[in-house]
Amino acid sequence: MARKFFAFVFLLTAVLAWSAPQDFIVVMDMSNNMFDSYSQVVKSYFPEVVKDHLKARDVFHLITFTGNPELQLSQRVDTQEDVETVLRRMFLLQPLSRHVDTVLALRFVYQYALSLPEYQNKTIVVFLSGYYRPEASSKLTKPQAQAEITSLVQQIKNKGWNLRFIMVGPQTGEKESPKSGEVQLNFDQIAKQSDVPVFAYSSKPGFSNETLGTPRLSYPSDLGTISKDFTFHFQAENPSNSSLLLHLKQILYKDEKLLSSDASISLAPHETRSIDLPARFSQPPAKGPQTASFRLVFDDPLRAYPQQANIHFIYKPSWDGWLLPLGIILGVLALGGLLFLLFQLIRRGYEHGKALANQHVEAAQSGRGTSKDSSSPQVVPTQPETFSTKKKIPEVADPKKKPLEPAEPLVRGADLRKTFETPKAPAQEAAQKTLLHSEAKKSERFDEFRNPPQKSSETLIKQKETARYDDFKSARKTQDFSAFLKKSENEIPPHILTSVPLPNLTPPELTVAEQGERKDYSMLVWTPDFVFQNTRKPANLFRFRPGDKKAVGGTKAHYKILLAPIREDIAEVFYDGENLSFRPLKSAYFPSITSVLSPCTGKDIQVLVDSEKIVYLRFFQHFSKTEEINKILTGNLPTLEDTRS
């Protein structure tokens, strides 16, 4: 029954997040002093460990000790079968031994932890009764045993491992008197000297997370009235004695992501901080009051708990949902208004032009002395009109002048008929033809005066095209177009200009530039468990000129370290025109560097923060895409023979 319960807890709560694994080492006192409490410890403590602390790829180690320590289990926790293996082994054990040697147990744990991978975090939890009764071969007295335990605890702490002592007493809570041959050790004094926490076992919920120093999260019971965009509130508490940095990846609501970007939360020792994060529903929930489950997803080895909570809220849609339809309606109305105005302008222009055209037609008809009702044909003048720039003065009738009498016609009709009917002499007929020919010449010259012949522009264009095309053919034979292109571009016909094979010029951005002195350098930051900083977009990238310096440190520095609580400039890098050099400003952060590191590119620089957290830095030169193409153009690439080797 217990096995099925633990497997069910694991399947419901284990989050298969790809974070840095850890070694979780449990050291269990199996003397008969633990007989009354062992079953309660297994049932109440380890379900919380599986639920709130262990994740996929973590390794669970079980070490028991009586007179001699012994490794019982080392199991990677990935599936339900792995959990069943751990629980089955723990239920088979029974604390029945008379001897208990804590000194040998801590020696064994220290050597065993050294054999595990160094890059994995290590958490060691020691369950003990507080008594010391070694076998007869051990000759350590109580002060010697206590001093040896203090020394071993200090060595474990110096390695940066998390060590916790949990004192397990009788269930009744009464102090048990030592049995014959037993010595009760003072672990409170050991904890005070080594600064290692000692907890009294309790079956209350959340005790495992309290002992492991896991950050505790608390949520409000009600978010109030919210809309599509709202603020998510919660509190984070750091129960440990060191600073913590949490990296929140996402807040999930029914598998829906509410955060637009990650959030980093830094906590000082024993600090309780209120967090307000902007969140947004991509799929708005139903309108009205409701209670929903929110889950926080972290991307770091710290197991903040609880990561899930049921919170009440009232959803009220905002005006954001109406903005898009309203904008569409207003846009359609505005477009219709513009089209209507354009149509009115075109119609008025057309009517105005039509009225002007009618006025010109009426003026032309009135100038010719005709009217719309006149049916007589118009007389076409046979003589050219004379034009003068002088202003005409209207004539005033003189009463003294007599009106002119009508003049007689130069040729009478009867005489004209006689002229056509009377036969003409040959000489007279030739003279008349000569006169008619001269009059025709004059008429032709008058027509040329009124409509002077113009040279056709098409003929000129064809002549220019023929000349340019001949130049183009000659340039094409010699493959030298420089002289041809020097001529005015306006004189070259368009269809010839488009067919000229212009030289294949390299674009300006791909032009091979001379080797400059400026260089770009980037800084990479990561932790021993391979949590990298700023891996999604370029960051910590700066350009250097000879003599430039850049600071390395907290948020006010050029090169920022965000994976550790650093608030000052701890180092600087400077460029001398050839190499980039690294100079520590705070030696406490760089115990392994005693002088200027030059060059510093391509080297891993270890940063020690608060004497326990380690961060690695690496500088490298950054090349842009243009510089890579320039290298290809200049030939600064390995040849085919080099690549074969």
C-alpha positions, 0 to 999 in steps of 0.5 A, a space after each residue: 500500500 505504501 509503495 503505491 502511495 509513493 509512486 502515485 505522489 511521484 507521478 503526479 508531482 515530478 516535473 521532468 525539467 532539464 535542469 542540473 542534476 544533484 546527488 541527494 545523499 541520505 545517511 541513516 542511523 540504523 541503531 536500535 535507538 531509531 526503532 520507534 521513529 524509523 517508520 514514521 520518518 520514512 512515511 512522512 519525510 521522503 514523500 515531501 522530498 520526492 514531491 518538492 525537491 527531487 527532479 528527473 536525473 537526480 541520483 538518490 544515495 542511501 548510506 546506513 551506519 551502525 558500527 560500520 557504514 554501508 552503501 545500501 543504494 545508489 539509484 537515478 530517479 527518472 521513472 516510477 520503477 526507480 521510485 519503487 526501487 528506492 522505497 522497497 529498499 528503505 522498507 526492507 531495512 530495520 534499525 536493530 543494531 546495538 552499535 552506532 559510530 557517527 565518526 566512521 559514518 562521516 568519514 565514509 560519507 566524505 570519501 564517498 562524496 569525493 568519488 561522485 561527479 564534481 560538477 553535480 550539486 550535493 545535498 547530505 542529510 544525516 538522520 541520527 539519534 545523537 548517541 555514540 557507542 562504537 565497537 570495541 576496536 574504537 578507542 575514541 573518547 567522547 571529547 575526541 569523537 566530538 572533535 573528530 566530528 567537528 573536523 569532518 563537518 568543516 571539511 564537508 562544508 569547505 567543499 561547498 556541499 549542503 549538510 543537514 543534521 536531523 535529530 530523531 528522538 522517541 515519539 513521546 518527546 521525552 528525553 531518553 537516558 543513555 544505555 549502558 556503554 552509550 555516550 550522548 554527543 553534543 551536536 548543538 555545540 558541533 553545529 555552532 562551531 561549524 555553522 551547520 544547521 541541526 533540526 529536531 525531527 517533526 512530522 509536520 508538512 513542509 519539514 523536509 523543505 525547511 531542513 533543506 533550506 529550500 525557498 518557500 513561496 506563498 500566494 494570495 488567496 484572492 487576486 481580486 478583479 482582473 482583466 486580460 492583462 493583470 499582475 500576479 502576486 506572490 512572496 518568496 522567503 529565503 530560510 537559508 544563511 546565504 543569498 539565493 537567485 531564482 530564475 522563473 521561466 513561466 507561470 502556467 494557467 491550464 498549460 497556458 503561458 502567462 509570462 512574456 519573458 523570464 524573471 530573475 529573483 534575488 533573495 538575501 539571507 532570511 529575506 522575505 520579498 513580495 514579487 509582482 509580475 506582469 501577466 497576460 491571458 492569451 485565451 481569456 477565461 470565462 467571465 465572472 468569479 472562479 478559482 483556478 490553479 496556477 503553477 510556477 516553473 523554475 529553471 535552476 537547481 533550487 527547488 522552491 516550494 510550493 510551485 502550485 496554488 489554487 487562487 480565486 479571482 473575478 475575470 472582467 473583460 476590458 475594452 481591449 476586446 472591442 478595440 480591434 472591431 471598433 478600429 476596423 469599423 472606423 477605418 472602413 468609415 474613413 476610407 468611405 469618406 475619402 472615396 466620397 470626397 475624391 468622387 466629388 472632386 472628380 465630378 466638380 472638375 468634370 463639370 467645370 471643364 465641360 462648362 469651359 469647353 461650352 464657353 469656348 465653342 460659343 465664343 468661336 461661333 460668335 466670332 465667325 458671325 454665325 449663329 445656331 439658327 443660321 442655315 447658310 454655309 460659312 464662307 471660307 476666306 481665300 486670303 490670309 489674315 493679317 495680324 498686328 500687335 498694334 492696338 486697334 483704335 475704334 473709328 468714329 463716324 465723321 458727319 462731313 464725309 460722304 458715304 462711299 458709293 458702291 463700286 462697280 465690279 472689276 469684271 462684269 458677268 457678261 464680260 466674264 462669260 465672253 472671256 470663257 467663250 471667246 477662243 484664246 490665242 496660243 500666246 495669250 494662253 501661255 501667258 495665262 498659264 505662267 501667271 497661274 503657275 506663279 500664283 500657285 508658287 506664292 500660295 505654296 510659300 504662304 502655306 509654308 509660312 503658316 505651317 512651317 515644316 519641322 524636322 521630325 524628332 523621331 528622325 533625330 532619335 534614330 540618327 543618335 541611336 544608330 551612332 551610339 549603337 555603332 559605338 557600342 558594337 565597337 566597344 563590344 568587340 574590344 570588351 572596353 566599355 570605359 569610353 562608351 560609358 563616359 558619354 552622357 547617359 542622357 544621350 544613350 538610348 534606353 534599350 542600348 543602356 540596359 543591354 550594356 554588360 556593366 562590370 560586376 561591382 561588389 556591394 559596399 557592405 562586402 568590400 574587403 576592408 583594411 585590417 582595423 585596430 577595433 575588435 569586438 569581444 564577448 563574455 560568456 557566463 556559466 555555473 558549475 552545473 552548466 546553467 548559462 547566462 544570456 544564451 537566447 540573444 547576444 549579450 555582454 558584447 562590446 567593441 574595443 579601441 586601443 586603450 579602452 577599458 570595460 568593467 566586469 561586475 554587477 548590473 552597473 558594469 559593462 560586462 554583467 554577471 547575473 548568475 550570482 549576487 554581485 553588486 560592484 565592479 570586481 574586475 576590468 578588461 582592457 585592450 592594448 591594440 593586440 590582446 585583451 587583458 583581465 585585471 582583478 579589482 577585488 582579489 577575494 573573488 579571484 583567489 586563483 589569479 594573482 596578477 594581470 591575465 594577458 591574453 584572457 581570451 579563450 580561458 576559463 576564469 573562476 569567480 568565487 562569490 561569498 566563499 561558496 558559489 562559483 561562476 565561470 567567465 570566458 572572453 572570446 573575440 566576436 566576428 560579424 557576418 561581414 567580417 566572415 565574408 571578408 575573410 572568405 574574399 581575402 582568402 584567410 580560410 584553410 585550403 582544400 589540402 588543409 581541410 583534408 588533413 
